[in-house]
Amino acid sequence: MANSDPEGVDGVRMTWNVWPCTKLEASKCVIPLAASIAPIRPHSDIPTLPYAPLRCRTCSAALNAYSRVDFLAKIWICPFCYQRNQFPPHYAMISETNLPCELYPQYTTVQYTLQTNPDPNNPSNAPQLQPVFVFVLDTCMIEEELVFAKSALKQAIGLLPEQALVGFVSFGTQAHVHELGFTEMSKVYVFKGSKEISKEQVLEQLGLPAAGRRSTAGYPKGLQNGYTNTVVNRFLLPASDCEFTLNSLLDELQTDQWPVQAGHRASRCTGVALSVAAGLLGACLPGTGARIIALVGGPCTEGPGTIVSKDLSEPVRSHKDLFKDAAPYFKKAVKFYDSLAKQLVDQGHVLDLFASALDQVGVAEMKVAIERTGGLVVLAESFGHSVFKDSFKLVFEDGEQSLGLCFNGMLEISCSKEIKVQGIIGPCTSLEKKGPNVSDTVIGEGNTTTWKMCGLDKSTCLTVIFDLSSTDQSNVPETVNPQFYLQFLTSYQDPEGKTLIRVTTVTRQWVDISVSTEELIHGFDQETAAVVMARITSLKMETEEGFDATRWLDRNLIRFCSKFGNYRENDPSSFLLNPCFSLFPQFIFNLRRSQFVQVFNNSPDETAYFRVLLNKENITNAAVMVQPSLISYSFNSPPQPALLDVASISADHILLLDSYFSIVVFHGMTIAQWRNMGYQNQPEHQAFALLLEAPQVDAQIIIRDRFPVPRLVVCDQHGSQARFLLAKLNPSATYNNATDIAPGSDIIFTDDVSLQVFCEHLQRLAVQS
């Protein structure tokens, strides 16, 4: 039976669960040493402790289940740097029979709750910084779209916690900051859309002092919710106080009145609006969790962040334009969003983007700000589409369905001295904190052992890429200590404003692969390895000019199969791969054909959207993005997994494809004909009605547990939307070899090679001497 929770309590999955001893041996393994971590994934077996963790005085690692303890001398030895640390007085009762929770061997992950600085006069009245939500709404859209967007905003404001603070910015040709605290009439501050504006200028125009000039320690008189009453509360009000004002304001809000010339795009200043929202949040106290939630309905054509001119005869940049360096606005816009990302990270605030338009809106340029601040991104065709409406509602849902949005995260990694951290791929920013465990080579956000995560939620995952220090054979770690240790320490604010620290410590074994590779092979995680390769490939495609992804993947796969396959030299028929590796070539085959590598079928916005989610989701979800799952439904058997192959199509079967971003329910030809004749409505054909219903029910279960909400496509064999399924299937039957296909099956019109041909070529190249 498959492991239903492969992440386990620790939320950690590694490409290799046993590591080679030397840098040279690690490089021969082809797949990098990497770990996927879910820093705050909830689990019922994680204990919560009402105090702060003990930290090592040399390396700052937290006391954990692998620390050695001398109960007589009241000393613990750090497993990372071997420093001897004295227990503080409140651990005086410690003994072999009276252990604190963090030393229990089964608690490799523990959570600590920290008390905020209480008010000395009234300890029960400890101030908690309430989260802030600034909604930024695009008004350059048709009336129907604006109505959908306003309706979603009203619903969201009704779902917010009563004490959460709310601000509102609308924009078109100009950016408007609405003074919600002024209830007598609608009062708006207008910012010119064509000019870049600094944080200081925003605060000056709004009449606000910049944060950070005031001490936060004592919470002086007149400070409520961490804000001075009069100043910022003109613009940011508790949801319960401003719900009526904001609803009235939204009712009156019209589409942008600025005239648009025939043959031209509307003048839209997205960049200025986001700068103004970030500047407004700059007045909040440091440590306040805040999100800018932008609803954007088209491309930015005015001011900083512009991605296309107003002239409609000029199309928005494509992958071909980016490849040929023929996108005149791209680099300047990316530079602008890069500086906005730095400002938001300094403030500890998040940018979320909900883009709904038939054309591109600039997700490719904004990606840097969304990813570095840990923001959410949803791409839909319309604000009336279920992908937007259901996803937007989920952000504000409470209880079971809640995304568990948290703020102000900080991740620290400690590791055994032989291990170096090259970097992290995922939603975070390097804090450039150097140390002995920092590698010289950088992948993703590197040069540090500490990262900032302004926004994180219970599904957030990060990929940490490791390296080994260049030691000579006589000094290999295995001889000294057969185990190595990794610790991930995440501090963050939960939705209620409480500060929590999650500490996960894991250990794995060193192995000398010059003696035996058996342990190494059995410790290989195929799914994790495929996803890590997908993430590294995507990163290289974005950052390395002229990078040939398909060729790079092919070379690595051939090297991998040469290293770990069993074969006689130059004899492809003798090639065998250990079952621990048997699915890996198939994953790479599907990765080569996926939207992450074959980008020319998508817009740059779609590619950026797919990559943000690939880098943020857990391994199981990311594996589905790379290699979709297929389930077959028929009269003769219960629902069962089917091969991701065109041969799985049959006239009397229904197929359910989950490719993460879309769910496809595909009816075979005969099933579709019976359905069109209405057999399912006849009492004697109840079994047929149940067969039609089963994939729809399963599709809704998948949709309910996923963010962003996937697109549901219901189609029939030979129908136009069947392309959503056919594009993902292995083309084992094409127009070239359609002679021996089964009746009722299908063929794919493509020149792509099938998995079988791919594997034959792979075997031939892997066994070459």
Disulfide bonds with the S-S distance in Angstrom:
none
